[in-house]
Amino acid sequence: MKWVATTPLISLDTETTSKYPDEARVIDIAAAYVTPGQPLDLRQAYVNPGVPIPPESTEVHGLTDEFIEANGKPSAEVLDLYLTEIAEAMRAGAALVVQNARYDLTVLDREARRLGIPPLTDRLGGSVRPVVDPIVLDKRLIKYRSRVSEKQGPRVLKTLADIYGVAWEDDKAHGAAYDAVITARVLWKMAGWCALPRPQLLQRQTCRSATWKKVRPEDAAWFEAVGAMSPGELHEAQVGWAAEQAEGLAVHWQSQAAEKRELAGRDDPPGDEALDADERRRVLLDESAQLEHDAAGISTEWPLAVAA
């Protein structure tokens, strides 16, 4: 991945109204243009989607209807500009960097089609490439990592920043501009790990909740292999890795759903003791149904799910 230091990068991030990409609306978008030898060019805009922002989304990014009404610009105007600039940069040789690319790029694809503006695929002749997704890459490089806490997962941007050595500020997180910059820095650090001699790489910690865990020899081989890949080769490799990872997640959620159904079938199902047995059973069955729904909705396509 020596090309990371010499290739223009566009690090993209969005904040939206939903965790489901087919229905999400963009309310904050940022693109960090990283060009070797030049200052960082960070572009950010708030977007008025014309729909209410659900409370659960506001809890994530802090953006309210009132703020977006006062500061947001029309969706079509903002997204057309950003997609135009991104497409131009990619045609000129830039690589697109997106944390959880399948989500953000699918959101932008559906938004463009909904608004009647050309999606990124059309602007780039049918294929958005090369794309680098730190989540997909990290799952391949370090296969096993525990959750940091109940609320902080093993692959979220904050965790990757901590593992790879990028400074993190909680009060700035979940803003598109901040997350876009951190994503670019994480990729730079990952590229640095790929270039380390094996003895040094094997000393790197891979899990903060178990500080004794370090890069394993079998993982080191993947760091070395990825380090030798071109942007195009890495893109193609991620297509396969992302599909495998999505299939694995679907199986995991289905297993969790089955476990909750089994618990619900007990005479005295576990749960909130303030609820009676029937209420606890309903909670478990609702959670099981949601897991089944989410598992069925997982796409194995990458870097975005193709529109139906």
N, C-alpha and C positions, 0 to 999 in steps of 0.2 A: 504493500500500500504506500510505497514511496510517492506515488502519483498524487496523494492527498496534499503534499507540500507544493506541488507545481501546477495543479489543476484548479481552475476556478470552481468554487462551490456555491450552491444556493441552499441555504438551510431554511426550511419552511416550517411554520407552525400555525395552527388555528385554534381558536376557542369557539365552542359551538353551544347549541341549545339542547343537544341530545347525545347519548352514547351510541345511538344507532345511526350509522352513516347515511342510510337511505332517507331518513327523515330529518337529520340535523341541519340547522341553518348556521352559517358562519356569522359570528358577531365580533371577532377580533382576528386579524390575520397579520402575519409578519414574514418577511423574507430577508435573511441576512446574506448579502452577497460578499463572499470571501474571495478576493483576488490576490494571488501572490504578489508581494511588493507594494500593495496599495492598502489604504485604511479601510476598515470594515464599512460597508455600505448597508446600513440597517433601515429597512422600510417597514412601516407599520400603519395600520388603519383600523378604526372601529367601523363596524358594519351594522346598519339597521335592517334586520331581516323582515320587518313588518309583521312579526308574530311575537307573542309573549315569551319571555325567558322563564322556563320552569325553575322553581325554587331549588331543586336538587342540582341544576346546572350552575346556578348562582353560587351555591355552596362551594363548588369546585374552583371557579375563576373570579368570583366576587363581582361580576358584571350584572347590573340591574337594568330593568326596563327603563327607568328614569335616566340612568347614565347613557344608555345607548340611544335613547330618544334625543338627548341633548348633544351627543358627540358622534353618533354614527352617520355614515353616508349611505346612499342607496346601494343595495347589494349588487345590482348589475354593473353600476359604475365602478365600484371598487374591484370586484372579482374579474371583470373584463380587463382592467388595467394590470392586475397582478398576473393573470394567466398570460397576457400578452408579453409582459416583461420576462417571466420565467421561460416561456417558449423561446423567446429571442436568445436568452442566455444559453439555453440548452442547445439550440441549433449552432451556437458559436463555440460549443465544446464544454460547457459547464456540466458538472454532476449535481444531481438533486439529492439533498440529504434530508430525510424526514423520519423522526421518531414515531414509530407505529404508522408507517407509510400507508398501509392498507386502509386505515381509518381516514386520515386526512385527505389522501388523494381521491378516495371514493366520495367523501363529502363534497370536495370541490367539483368532481365530475357530475354528481347529481344536482348540485346547485347550478352549474352552468346549463345543464339541460333544462332544468326547471325555469331558468331565467331567459332561455332562448339565446344564449351566447355560446360560441364554440368552446367545447371542453378541451382540456389539455391534449387528449389523444388526437383530436382532429387537427389541432395546431401543430402537432409534431408528426403528422403522417401516420397515425394509428398506434404508435408505441411510445410510452413515456419511459425513457432510458437514457443514460444510466441513473439508477436510483440506489442510494445506500440507506439502509434502515438499521440504526444502532441496536434496536431490539432484536431483530432477526439475526444480526451479526453476533451479538453477545450470546444469544442462546446457542449458537453453533460453536462459538469459541469456548464458552464456559457452560457446560451442559447442566450442571447442578448448582443451585444456589437457593438457600432458604429465604423466606420472607424476613424483612428487617423487623417488622412489627405487624400487628393486625391490620393497620391502615396503610403500611408501606410495603408494596410488593417487591419481588426480587429483580424486576426488570424496568421499573419505572425510571423516569429521567433522573430523579434525585438519587436513586440507588446507583445508577450507572455513573453519575458524576462523582459520587463518593468513591466507588471502586476504582475508577480510572484516574482520579486525582484532579477533579475540576471543582473549584470553589462554588458553593451553593448558598443562596440567601432565600430563606423561606418566604420572607415578606415580598419578594419579587416574583416568586414562582407562579406558574399558571397564568402568566401574561404571555401573549404570543411572542412579543419581542424578546423577552428574557429567555423563554424556552427555546426559541430559534437559535439564539447565540450560544446557549449552553449545549444544545445538540451538536453544533459545529465543533465546539471545543472538545466534547466527548469523542467525536469521530477522530479528531487530531490525536487525542491521547490513545485511542484504540490503535491507530496506525503506529504510534510510537511503541506500544507493546509488541506489535507484530514485527518490529525491527530489532527487538532486543536479542542479544545472544541467549541461547537456551539457559545457561546457568543463572543468568539474571532474571529471566522470565519465570523460572520455576520458584523464585522467591517472592513473587507478587501475590498478595492476598486477593482472594476472589469472593469472600463473604465476610461482612463486618459482624454478623451475629455469631460467627464461629471463626475467630481470628486465626486459628491454626490452619484453616483451609487455604491452600495455595494452588497455583496452576499445576495441574497434573501433567505428566509426560505426554499422555494421549491428547490432552488439550493443547499442549505446546506445539504438537505437530500441526494442529489446525491453525494456530497463530502463524506458523511458518508458511503454511499453504496459502492462507488468505493474504499474507504479506507479499506473496509473489504474483497475485492476481492483478490483471488490468481492471479498469472500471467496468468494461463490458463483461469480462469473465466473472467478476464479483456479482454483477447484476444477475447474470444467468444462474449462478450458484444460489443466490438468495431466492430465486423463484422456487427452486426445489426445496430448500430449507424451510421457507415460509409455509409451503404446502404441508410438509411433514409436521411442523409445529402446530399448525391449525388443526390438523387431524388429531394430534395428541391432545390438544385442549378440548376438542369436542368429546373425545372419549372420557377425559377426566370429568367434565361437567355431567355427562350421562351417568357416570359412576356415582357422582355426588347425588344426582337426582334419584337414582335407585336406592341409595342409602337412606335418603330422607323419606321415601315412600315406605321403606321397611320400618323405619322408626314410627311413622304415622300409623302403621298397622298394629302397634303394640297397644295393650289395654291401658297402659299409663305412659303415653308418649312424652319424651323429654321436651323441655322448653321453659318458658316463663311461668314460674309457679303462681304468679298472680292470675293466670288464665286457667280455666278448667280443662279437662282432658280433651273435650271436643274442640275447643278453641285452639289448643296447642296442635291438635291433629290438623286443623285447617291451615294453620301457619306453615306446618311442614309440607303439606300438599301444595300450597301456593308456591313455596320456595322450590319444590321439586318441579312444578310446572314451568316456573321461570327458567330454571336451569335447562330443562328440555328445550324450551323455546330458544334460548340463547345458543345452545349447542347446535340446533337445527339451522340457525342463521349464520353460522360461521362459514366464511368463504375461504377456500384454499387458494384463490387467485391472488396474485401479487404482481406489481405494487398497488393495484387497485382492483376492486371487483367490477367485472364487466356489467354494464347496464343491461337489464332484461329487455 
